[in-house]
Amino acid sequence: MRRIPRTASASLIASSLFAFASASHAEVYPRESMIKAEKKEAAGGKGMLQGEYAFTRDMPKKDEAIKEISWLTLKPGDSIGYHKHTTNEDTYIIISGTGIFKDKDGKDVPVKAGDVTIVRKGESHGLAATGTEPLVFVDVIAEQ
């Protein structure tokens, strides 16, 4: 029988315990069980913002950084108005479609599938769907 050195054995046990502890805290939100909501003229924008939320801002514990995560869709011509994030940060991960992201300085920046936008605490942003297809994106709101 092959012996594992004591230090390697301890590392293996520690790694296994870490993996178990990490796995026990993982969360999975199946798309079909997400909370569906529509927001008319979101943040003063135009049209309808369609959302599927894993959880909303009122659900996480105080010490959990991610406060909201969702799949959002803007139909062509619809938008999220330019608004300020006073207590949190917001990230958009563009999945499909094209649009215009208004950054913290009010500058319009074209966005497309694969692009990531971030607005930090105290900054403002907005987003408009400008293409012929819906603009689909994942929205992650975090707070320190």
Backbone torsions as a table, in degrees:
resi	resn	phi	psi	omega
1	MET	NA	133.6	-179.4
2	ARG	-81.9	133.8	-179.9
3	ARG	-98.8	140.0	175.3
4	ILE	-94.5	128.1	178.6
5	PRO	-56.0	147.4	-176.1
6	ARG	-53.7	-42.1	-179.1
7	THR	-67.1	-38.1	177.7
8	ALA	-68.1	-38.9	178.3
9	SER	-62.8	-44.0	178.8
10	ALA	-63.0	-41.0	178.6
11	SER	-63.7	-40.7	179.5
12	LEU	-63.6	-44.2	178.8
13	ILE	-64.2	-45.8	179.8
14	ALA	-60.9	-42.4	179.1
15	SER	-63.5	-41.3	179.4
16	SER	-64.6	-43.4	178.6
17	LEU	-63.6	-41.4	178.9
18	PHE	-62.7	-44.0	179.8
19	ALA	-63.4	-41.7	178.0
20	PHE	-63.6	-46.1	-179.4
21	ALA	-62.5	-42.2	-179.8
22	SER	-65.3	-43.3	-178.6
23	ALA	-65.4	-34.2	-177.8
24	SER	-70.6	-15.2	-179.9
25	HIS	-105.1	-1.5	-179.6
26	ALA	-69.8	149.2	179.6
27	GLU	-127.3	137.9	177.1
28	VAL	-124.4	131.5	179.0
29	TYR	-119.9	95.4	179.9
30	PRO	-59.1	137.9	-176.1
31	ARG	-54.6	-39.4	-176.8
32	GLU	-69.5	-14.4	179.6
33	SER	-103.5	5.5	-178.9
34	MET	-69.3	156.0	179.8
35	ILE	-78.7	121.1	-179.3
36	LYS	-95.5	135.1	179.8
37	ALA	-152.4	150.0	174.1
38	GLU	-121.2	138.4	178.3
39	LYS	-121.5	117.0	178.7
40	LYS	-79.4	132.4	177.6
41	GLU	49.5	52.8	-178.1
42	ALA	-54.5	126.6	179.4
43	ALA	53.1	31.5	179.5
44	GLY	84.6	11.8	179.2
45	GLY	-80.1	-166.0	-178.7
46	LYS	-110.9	148.6	173.5
47	GLY	74.0	-148.4	-172.5
48	MET	-122.6	132.3	172.1
49	LEU	-98.6	119.0	179.1
50	GLN	-99.4	130.8	-176.6
51	GLY	-131.8	151.0	171.1
52	GLU	-129.0	111.0	-170.4
53	TYR	-105.5	128.7	171.2
54	ALA	-65.6	-43.7	173.2
55	PHE	-159.8	157.7	-178.2
56	THR	-108.8	168.1	-171.0
57	ARG	-56.3	-23.4	-179.5
58	ASP	-84.2	-2.8	-173.0
59	MET	-97.6	-36.4	-176.6
60	PRO	-69.2	157.8	174.2
61	LYS	-73.1	158.8	-176.9
62	LYS	-56.5	-37.3	-176.5
63	ASP	-85.9	2.3	177.8
64	GLU	-91.2	122.8	-174.3
65	ALA	-68.6	-40.2	-178.7
66	ILE	-80.5	116.0	-175.3
67	LYS	-96.5	-25.3	-179.9
68	GLU	-159.7	141.1	174.8
69	ILE	-143.9	135.3	-173.7
70	SER	-156.4	160.0	166.3
71	TRP	-94.6	125.8	179.7
72	LEU	-123.6	149.7	179.6
73	THR	-135.9	131.1	171.6
74	LEU	-114.8	127.8	175.0
75	LYS	-74.4	158.4	179.0
76	PRO	-50.7	130.6	-179.7
77	GLY	91.1	-15.2	179.4
78	ASP	-86.5	161.0	-176.6
79	SER	-154.5	163.2	167.9
80	ILE	-105.4	124.7	-177.2
81	GLY	-64.7	160.8	178.3
82	TYR	-68.9	121.0	-175.1
83	HIS	-145.8	158.2	-175.8
84	LYS	-100.7	141.4	174.5
85	HIS	-101.7	102.1	-174.7
86	THR	-84.8	-29.2	-176.1
87	THR	-122.4	-4.3	-175.1
88	ASN	-142.8	176.0	176.0
89	GLU	-113.9	153.7	-175.9
90	ASP	-136.8	131.6	179.1
91	THR	-123.1	132.1	172.3
92	TYR	-110.4	130.0	173.3
93	ILE	-112.3	110.4	-174.5
94	ILE	-76.4	122.9	-177.9
95	ILE	-95.2	-46.2	179.0
96	SER	-156.8	161.7	-178.0
97	GLY	89.1	-177.9	178.4
98	THR	-133.9	156.2	-179.4
99	GLY	-164.3	-174.5	175.7
100	ILE	-122.4	122.5	175.4
101	PHE	-98.7	125.3	175.4
102	LYS	-93.6	116.9	-173.9
103	ASP	-84.0	-175.6	-175.6
104	LYS	-59.6	-24.9	180.0
105	ASP	-94.4	4.0	-179.0
106	GLY	82.6	7.7	-179.3
107	LYS	-82.0	135.0	176.8
108	ASP	-82.9	126.0	-178.7
109	VAL	-126.0	123.1	178.0
110	PRO	-64.1	140.4	176.0
111	VAL	-130.6	152.7	-178.4
112	LYS	-148.7	176.4	179.9
113	ALA	-51.1	131.7	179.4
114	GLY	97.8	-17.2	179.7
115	ASP	-77.7	150.7	177.6
116	VAL	-126.7	131.7	177.0
117	THR	-116.6	147.9	177.7
118	ILE	-137.6	135.2	170.7
119	VAL	-122.5	131.4	-177.6
120	ARG	-91.3	166.5	176.9
121	LYS	-51.9	129.7	179.6
122	GLY	90.7	-5.6	-178.8
123	GLU	-103.8	165.2	-179.3
124	SER	-117.6	158.2	175.6
125	HIS	-163.0	168.4	175.4
126	GLY	-155.5	168.3	-178.0
127	LEU	-150.4	136.8	178.4
128	ALA	-130.9	139.2	174.9
129	ALA	-85.3	116.7	-174.5
130	THR	-112.1	-9.0	-177.3
131	GLY	-87.0	-168.0	178.9
132	THR	-93.0	-11.4	178.3
133	GLU	-110.2	157.9	176.3
134	PRO	-59.6	148.8	175.0
135	LEU	-95.2	114.1	-177.9
136	VAL	-111.5	132.6	-178.5
137	PHE	-150.8	155.3	173.7
138	VAL	-95.7	134.1	-179.0
139	ASP	-115.6	125.9	178.2
140	VAL	-122.9	119.6	177.9
141	ILE	-109.6	126.5	-178.8
142	ALA	-128.6	153.0	179.9
143	GLU	-140.5	135.1	179.6
144	GLN	-82.4	NA	NA
